[in-house]
């Protein structure tokens, strides 16, 4: 034990003595380990993390099999694969022979957030309606008070359970919160409990602030939809409820699917009518509640690719560390040989050096963990994932594992040569003749060339991802986004929705700095859309899906979308006037190529007259392709739920938001402004995860280039210092400074050439894996390859230039006297 302590103290002194070496090694390891840990946090959250509940491995999301979507005739909610009617839920929950628990849940709005009030001013919080067995079925405990029961669901009890985080942030963990009233969209809810710490809901991509039992109150309709258009309990064709299940032990997913087919088809045909099994099969599937639902498949490949790229960064970092340790050990060879000549065994020296390597790796891992925490926080903000990205036990174990690999593989290899040189020959050698043999020099060059090849792969990948990001940001939206802000509002209480919005829009139009105001049912750029079959003049267009949106008066004028024919929506388009619609350019060109669509009818039973044609503009996201679309006058509908208010301003759009909040508060004190932002920022959110991948890829490329440059610089500096006498002899025999400069530079350029020869075919093969992550970009984009190769030339030249200049400035006589 005493000898171990002595070795530890000696190692600390040696590392402190070589503080520059220690700092570079620790930072290099920290960057490699930290980057890997941050990316693994994303992969862990998206693909592997279980819910923080009892027996999470038994939970599954219930979906419709084979990506068929909901049954024909059902009303769409936007989640066609994972939404069911309340009748389906009731029928399936009776199958206790298959399910231990079947849980129903649904958001209170399409955005996930609703207006709440527990003090003076209204605010926004994320809420869900859930079945009475929600907490017991999921397996999460209640920290304070009580959860829900089946009677609470049956009686639609006006009670609420808060999340631990919401209780902390809004109520400062006040134990007296139980019994207090939380007004949800103006409806009073008595707070009866607080959920366990760490439980944020069963949709891990976002946090839920509170839960209430399933409601039949029109003001609390599922998804925040107007109750007169579709309601949870009275609209059997409306598939809006999400389901989570605990299938009984011993029953496989296939067995459950077969057992439930009869029940499922029975309730479907009872509520929707006969279904053709050739067009739609009544099959359920059970997706394990692991990772982030909906992200698993979409981001599985991109995250795995990023994990591969960052593993290459760690490889470069570890090789750099190995080369630095080996170079340092070569300088200390005489020290090691002297210690062994004085009686120290090889194992003692080996242990000494191993302790030094372990200290470096531990310090690098600790600094890397801190780097990973901050990087993960940044990735969470970029990705829009609100939960699950915090490093957990899996991430910690991963960090420890890669640190151990770094210590063993890249720490022990250079140590072996340090303790196996012949003692007598090393002690007889001087600093002049202690030069590396040809094998070691060749091995070092091969390692550096391999690093260059790996760096090329990373730089080309970074270039492709960053150019993809540029393609997203430079897309024409078909909208004039400058000076345009958007926010959501929801009518509260018993006020008639048409009166609510007319009053609010009039107030906003009169506000200083406002040019025009309108509204939309689905906010452009939010990803949401309404989709139905296209019917023109009473004829259904087979195989054509029609997107639609409900808009207020002057919408296209406010958004800056050109009107190509006809007119915009007017204030006079109300419930008392004939229903009208406007179509986009894509629909007009496809179905009215030789005439005008104006005057034709669109829609089924309640068809509308087309009164205008507008230019194509982006609707759900930046990346969508133009497709047929229709717009309807929202004031002609029976009732209005949450609407997005679009405001065009004369000045700075962001600066106007505080003034617009005041206008809304003056008109309706109980109505909060939801998700205010510029319209451009909303579209940017539509590719925020792609921006995260591009930013990470770019960072990995730059980091790889920096690490390679560091390795090249260190290697050239070390070799120049070892060849001081040789360089002095060359210069004494007539070599010019330029020749010495080129001698050092030539080695770097040969390493670069070897790296490119190996790296180009390797990169060519690897870039095909990036295809799914690119937008309007070929994986073999010549510009990205050219930029990466140019960057490699710069890295190789600059990393060798400083040691080369130092070598060329040596004084021959001083160099010859060097020992």
N, C-alpha and C positions, 0 to 999 in steps of 0.2 A: 504493500500500500504506500509505504514511504517513497519507494522508487517511482511509483506512478505519479505521486504528488510532485516529486522533483522533476519528472519529465514534463508534467503540465506547466510548472513554473518556468522551466527552461524554454518550452515552446512559446509561452506568452512573451518572454523576453526577446526571443528571436523574431517573433512576428512584430513586436513593438519596434525593434531595431530596424526592421525592413518595413517601415510603415507604408511607404508608397506601394510596394508589392502587395502588402496585405489589403490596402484599400482597393486597389484595382481588382484583385481576386474576389473580394467580398462583394463589390458592386457588380462584377460580371456574373457571379453566381446568383445574386439577388435578382438581377434582371431576367435571367433564364428561368429560375425557379418561380419568381413572382408572376411572370407572364403565363407560364404553364398553369399555375394555380388559378389565376383569374379566368382563363379560358375553360379550365375544368369546372369552375364554379358555374359557368353558363351551361356547359354540357350536363352537369349534375342536376341543375334546376330544370332544364328543358326535357331531359330524357330519363332521369333516374330517380329523382327525389320523391319520396313518399310523403303523404300528408302526415302532419304531426298529431296523430290520433292513435287510439288503441287498435292493434291489429290492422294497420293500413293496407297490408298486402291482400286483404280480402275484399277491398272495395273496387268497384268497376263502374265506369260510366256506361249507361245503356244507350246504344245508337242503333240506327237502322242499317242492316248489313249491306255490303256490296256497294256502298256509296250511292244508293238509289235515291236518297232523299225521301221526303214524306210522301204519303199515299196520294194518288191523283184525286183532285177535288179538295184537298186540305188547303187551308189558308197559310201562306208563308210567313215566317217570322224572321227569316235570314239565317236560321240555324236548321236547315231542313233535315240534316242527318241526325240531329240530337234533340229534336223537339217532338213532344207528344201531346195529345189532347188530355184533358182531365179525365174523360171517360176511359181512355186507355190506361191511365195511371190507376184508376179505381179497379179496373178489371184485372190488371197484372198484379196489384198488391194482394189480391185474394189468393194468389198461387203460393201459399206458404210451403207447399211441398218443394218448390224451387228456390224461393227466396227466404233468407233469414230476415232481411230488411229490404224494403224498397222505398227510397226517399225521393220526394218531389221537391223541386225548388225552381224559382223563376225570379229574374231581376225585376225591380220596380220601375225601371225605365230602360230604353234602348241604350242610353249612355252609361247605365249602371248607377248613376247618381240621382238623388231626388232632393227636394227642398225639405229641410228639417228645422225645427226651432226648439231650443230647450232653455233659452234665456230671453234676451231682448230681441236681437237681430236674427233674421233667417240666415241659414248657410246651406251648404250642399254636403251630403254624405251618401255613401254607397250602401244600398239596402236590398235585401232579398226577402221574398215570401217563401216559406218552407213548410213542409208537412210536419205534423206533430211529433213524428219520430226522428226528426232531423238530428238532434244532438245525441240521442241514445243510439240511433242507427249508425251514424258516422263513427261514433266512439270517442267523442271528446267530452271532457268533464266541464262542469260549470263552476267557475271560480267563486262567484258570489251569487246568492239567491238560487233561482231554479230556472230550468229550461222550459220546453214546451211538452204538452201531452197531446194524445189523439183527440181528447175532448176540446182542447184549445183550437185545434184545427177544425173540428166539426162545428164549433160555435163561432169560428172566426174571431177569436178573442182579440181585443185591442191591447195587446201586450207586446213587449219588445225585449230582446236580449242584445246587449252591446258586446262588441269585440273588446278584448283587453286593451289593445292599442287605442281604440276610440275612447274608452273609459279613461285611459291615462291622459290623452291629449286634450280632451274636452271637459273632463270632470275631475282631473287631478287625482284619480283613484279614490274619490270620495266614497266611503262605504255607505253613506247616506243616500246614494243615488237610487237605491231600490225604493220603489214607490213613487219616484218623481215621474213627471210627464214629459215625453218626447213627442212633439207634434210632427207627424210625417205627412207632408202635403196638406197640412192643416188639420189632419185627423189626430186626436189625442191617443197616445199609446203609453201605457204604464210600464215603466222599466221594471222587469222582474228578475233579471239576472245579468251576469257578466261571464262571457266565455273564457276558457282557459287561456293562459298566456301562450302566445305563439300560434294559436289557431286564428287564421285570417279568412277562413272560408274554404270551399272545396273547388274553387276556380283559381288555381295558384298564380295565374298571371296577374291577378288583381286582388286587392284587399277589399273585404266586406266590412263595413262599420257596424251594421246592426242587422238583426233578423226579426221578422214578425211572422205569425202563422198565416197560412193561405187565407186570402180575404175575398169577400164578395162585394165589398164596398166599391162603387164605380170610381171613386176618387183614387183608389189604390189598385186599379186594374193591372194585370200582368203586363210587363214591358212599358207601362205608362200609356198604353193605347187607349183611345176614346172608347168607353164602354158601349156606346151605341153602334160601333162598327164591329167589335169582337170583344167578348168577355170570357174570362177563365171558366166560369161555371155554366154559362148559358149559351156558349157558342161551340158546339161539339166539333165543328169543322176547323176550329182554330187550334192548331197544334203549336203550343207555346211553352209547355212545361218540360223542364229537363229532369232526367232521372238518374239516380245513382243506386247501385244494388250491392247487397252482400248475398252472393249465391251460396247455397248450403254446401258444406264440405262434402267432397266426394262427387259433386256434380260438375262436369266440365262445361265449358262455354258451348260446345256443340250440343251436348245433352240438354242444356237449358234452352238453347235455340229451338231444338226439335220439340221439347215439351211445351213451349209457349206459343208455337206457331198457330195452333187451333184457337187459343184464346185471343191472340192478336188479330187474326183475320176476322174473327167473329165480331169484335168491337169495331173494327174498321168498316166492315160492311153494314153494321148496324147504324153507324153515324154518317158514312159517306156513300153507301150504296155498293153495288157489285163492283169488284175489282178484277181486271183481266190479269191472271197470273203471268202471262207472257210479257206484260208491260211492267208489272210491279209485283215483287214477291214479298209476302209478309214475314220477313225474317229479321230477328233481332241479333245484335252482336254485343259483346261485353268487352270494353277496352279497359285494361287495368289502370287504376288511378295512380299512375306513376309519371312523374314529370309534369309538364304543363299541357293540359288537354288542348288539342288543336294545333299546338306548336310541334308536337313530337315528330310527325311525319314531315311537316313543312320545313323544319330546321334541322332535322337529323343529319342530312348530308352536309349542309354548310358548317355545322358545328364540328362534325367529324373532320372535315377538311381543315378547319382552323386549328383543331387539335393536332393534326399532322404537321401543319406549318409551324406552330409554336414548339412542337417537339424538335423540329429542325433547328430552331433558335436555341433551345436548350443544348442540343448536340454541339452547335458552334461554340456556345459559352463554355461547356465542359472541356472541349478540345483546347480552347484558349487557355483555360486554367491548367490543364495538363501540361501544355507546352511551357507555360510560365513557371510551373512547379519544377519541371524537368530542367529548364534553363537555370533556375535558382539552385537546384541540387548539383548541377554540373559545376557551378561556381564554388559550391561548398564541398566538392569532392575530396579535396585535401583534408578538410576538417573531419569528414567521415572516416577517411583512411587513418588519420592520426589517432582518432578515438579508438578504432579497432586495433591499431598497433599497440595502444596502451592497455588493451585488455577488454574493451567493450565488445560484447558479442554482436553478431549481425542482427539478431532478434531485438536487442536493446536499441540499436540504431534504427532498425525498422519500426519499432514501436514509437520511438521518438518522432520520427517523420510522420507516422500515421496519426499521432495525436495532433501534430501541427495541421495536417490535412483535415482532420475532423473538426478542429476549432474553426478553420476557414469555412468549412461547409455549414457548420452550425450557425456561424455569424451570417453567412450568406442566406441561409434558410430563414432566419429570424427577420432580416431586412427584407427578404423576398415576401414573407407573409404580410409585413406592413404594406409593401408595395401592392400586393394582391388585394388587400382590403380596400385601398383607395381606388385601385383599378376596377374592382368589382362594383363599387358604388357608382363609378362613372359609367360602366357598362349597363347598370340597371337604369340609369337616367336615359342613356341612348336607346336602349331596347324597348322602353315602355313597360318592362316587366316589373310590377310593383312588389312581388313577393318571390321568395325562393332563391334569390341570387346570393343571399348571405352565406359565406363559407360555413359549412357545417362539419360534422365529424368525418364524413366521407372526404371532404376537401382537405381537412387537416391530415388525414391518413395518406391521401395522395401526395401532399407536400412532403410528409416524412419519407414516403417511399422514394420519390424522385431525389430527395436529398441523400438518402442512403445509397442510391445507385450512383449519384454524383461522387460521393465519398469513396465508395469501393472501386468502381470501374475507373474513374478518372483521377482518383487519388492514389491508388496503389500501383498503377502501371508505371508512372515515372519513378516511384520510390524503389522499385525493384532494381533498376539500373544504378541507383545511387549507392546501394549497399553490396553490389556484386562486382565492382571494379577491383582488379588486383591491387592489394595494398602497397606492395613494394614499388611497383611501377608508377603508381600515382604519387607516392612520396618523392620519387626521384625526378618527377616531371616538374617543369616550371610553368608559369602562366603562358610562356611563349609557345611551348610545344604541346600544351594540353589542348589540342584541337580535336574536334569531333571527327570520327571516321566517316568514310564515304557512305556507308550503310545508313548511319544516323542522319547525315545530311539529306540523302535521298528520301528517307522516311519522312523527315520534316517537310520536304517539298511536296511529297504526295499528300500529306495531311493538309497543307495549306491549299493545294490545288483542289482537294475535295471540299474544303470550306468555301472556296470561290464558287464551285459548282452548286453547292447548296444555297449560297447567297444569291446566285442567279435565279434559281427557282423561286426564292422568296421575293426578290425584286420584281420579277415578271408578274407574279401573283399580285403583289401590291399595286403594280401599275394597272393591271386589268381591273382590280376592284375599285381603285380610285377613279379610273376613267369611266367605269360603270356609274359611280356616284355622280360624276359630272354629267353623264347622260340623263340621270334622274333630275338633277337640279336645273338643267337647261331645257327641259321639255316645255313646249308651248301648252299652256293650260286652256287656251281659248277664253280666258278670263283676265280682266285687268285687275290684278291683285293689289296694285299700289293704292294705299289709302283705304283698304277694305278690311274691316274687322267683323268678327262674328261671335255671337254668344247665344246660349240657349236660355229659354225661360219656360216655365210651366204654370198654367193657371192654378190658383189656389182657392180652396173653398167652393162655394156654390155659384160663383159668378159665371155668367154665360160666356163661353170661350170666344165667340165672335166679337162680342162687346169688349172683352178683355184685350184682344189683339188689335182691334181698331183703335181703342183708346191709347194703347201703348205705342203703336206705330205713329199716331198723330203727335204724341208727346215727343217722341224721338226725332221726328222730322223738324220740329221747332227748335231743337237744341242747337246752340252755337257750334259752327264748324261742321255740321252735318249736311251733305249734299243730297243724299237720297237714302231711303230705307225700304227693305222688303224682308221676306222670310221664306223659309223652306222647311218641309217636313223632315227631310234627310239632309244633314249638313254636307255640302260638297267636300270631298277629300276625307270623309270620316270612315269610308269603307262600307257603309250601309247603303242598301238600295232595295227598292221594291221591284219584284220581277214577276211577270205574269205572261200568259199566252197573248199573242198579238191577234186582234180581231179588227179587220178593216171592212167597213160597210157591211157588217154582219157575217163576213166570211173569215173563219179562223185560218191564219197562215201557219201551216204545219211546220213544226220544228223551229219556229222563230220565237225567241224569248224577248219580251219587251221590258226594258227598264223604264221606271217612271218615278216622278217626284211631284209632291204637292207644293205649289209656290204661291206667294202673295203677289199683289199688284206691283208692277214696275220691277219685277225681279231681274229681268235681262238688262234693263237700263242700269240698275244698281250694280250688277256684276260686270257690266261692260261686255256682254255677249252680243254680237251683231244680230239684228233681226233681218233676215233675208227676204221675207215676204210676210204680208199680213201685219199683225199687231202684237203688242205685249199684253199681259194680263192687266185689267183695269180695276179700279175701286168699285165699278158698277157690276163686276162679275160676282154676284152674290147667290144665296140660296133661292132667291126669287126670280132669277134669270136663267135662260137655257144654258145647260152645262157646255163649257168650251174646253178645248185642249190646244196645245202647241206641240209640234213635233220638231225633231232635230233634222239636220241636213242629211245624215246617214239614212234615216227612215225615208225621207222624201226621195232621195236618189234611188234607193233600192226598190220602192214600191210605186213611185210616181215619176219614173224616169222621163216620160213623155207628156207630163202634165203637172198641174199644181195640186197638192193635197188639200188646199184650202177649200172648205165646204164639204169635204168627205167626213164620214163618221168613224170614230175609233172607240173600241170597247164593246162589251157584250150587251147584257140586259140594260144597263144604264149607260148607253153610249153618249159620246160627246162630239160636238162639231169642231173640226180643226179650224182654227182662226189665224194661225201663224206658223212660220218656219224660221228656226234660229240656227246659227252656226253650231257645229259640234264643239263641245267643251268637256273637260274632264269632270267626272262625277264621283266615282268611288275612290280613285287614287290617281297618282301621276302616271302609273305604268299601264293603265287600261287602254285598250284599243277602241277606236270609234265603233259604236253599234247603235241600232235603232233605239230611240228613246222618245217618250212622250211626257209632257208636263201638264198637270191639271191645276185648276184654280182652287186653292185650298179653302177659300171663303165660300165655295159652293158646296163644301162638305157639311155633314150634319153637326159634327163637333170636332174640336181641335185639341190635341194633347200638347206635348212638348214640341216647340218649334225653334228653329235656329233663326236668329235675327241677323240679317246682313245689313251693315251700315257703311256707306261710302262717305269718307270724310274729306275735308279740304286740306287738312294739315297732317301732322304725324299721327298715324293710325293708333300706335300704342299709347300715345299721350292722351288720346280721346277716351280711353277705356274708363278712367276714373270718373269723368264727367257723365258718361253713359250709365254707369252704375247709379249715380245720384238721380238721374232722370227716372230710371226704373224704380228706385226706392221711393221717390216722391209720388209716383203714380200708384205703386202697389208695395207698401212697406213689408209685406210678408213674402214677397217673391224674390228669391236670390238670383243673381246672374251666374249662370253655369258655364264653365269652361270658356271664359273669354280669351280670345287670341286673334292675331291677324289671320286672314284667310290664307295667306301664303304659308304661315306657320302650320296651319291645319293640313295643307297638302304635303308639307315637308314631313309631317308625322306619318304620312302614308308610306314612306320608305325609311322610317327611322331605324328599323332593324337592319335593312340593307346598309344604311349609313354606319351602323355599329360594325357590321362585318367589314366594310371598306376601311373604316378607321383602324380596326384591329389589324387587317392585312397590311395597310400602309405602315403602321407602327412596327409590325414584325419585320417588314422589309428594311426599314430604316435601322432598326435595332440590329438586324443581321449584318447590314453594311458597316455599322459602327463597330460591332464585335470583330468582324473580319479585318477591318482597318486596324483595330487594336492589336490583333494577333499578328498581322503582317508587320506592323511597326515594331512590336516587341521582338519579333524574330529577327528582323533586319538589324535592329539596334544591338541585339545580343551578338549576332554574328560579326557585325562591324567591330564591336569591342574585342571579340576574340581574335580578330584578324588585324589588330592594330600594327603589330610588328611586320606582318606580311605586306600591309599597305605601305608602311614606311620603306621597306626594301624596294617595292615596285616604284615608288616615287623617287627613291635615291638612284635607281637605275634608269630614270628618265620618263616614267609615266606622268602624263599631265593630269591636272585636276579634273578635266573633262573626261579623261579615260577612266579615272577612279570613280567618278560620278556614274558613268555609264555601266561600269562593272557591277555596281550595286543595283542600279535601276534595271539592268538586263535580267537579273535573277527574278525580280518582281514581275517583269513583263512575261518571262517564260512561265512563271507560276500562273499568271493571268491567262495566258494562252492555253495552258493545260486545263485550267478550270473551265474555260469556255468550250473546249473540245468535248469535255465530259458533260458539262452542264447543259449545253444546247439540246442534245437529244433527250437528256433526262427531263429538261423543262418541257420540251415538246410533248413527251408522254404524260407528264403530270398535269399540264394545263387543261387537258380534256375533262378532268374531274371538277374543274371550276365552272363548267358550262351552266349548271343550274343556278349559280350565283351571279351571273352576268346579265346585263340588260342592254340590248342593242349593241352587242360587242361579241366578236369572235374570240375564242380562247387562244387563237394564234394571231392576234392583232399585231401587225408589224411595228406599229408605233410603240407599243408597250415593250416589245423585245428590244427595239433600238434604244429606248430610254434606259432600260435595265443594263444593257451592255455598256452604254456610255457611262452610267453610274459606276459600273465595275471598273472601267478604265480609270476613272477619277479616283476611286478608292485605292486601287493598286498603285497608281502613280504617287498620290499624296502620302500614303503610308510608307513608301520607300524613299521619298524625296528628302525628308529630314535626316534620316541616317546617312543617306548618300552624300548630302551636302556636308554633314559633319565629317565623313570620311575624306572627302575631297579637300577639306581645309586643314588636315593634319600636317604638322611640320615633320618632315622626314627624320631629322635627328632626334626629336622628342619621341617619335614613334619607335625608332630603333632602340632607344634606351628603356622602353617600357618593359616592365617585368610583371 
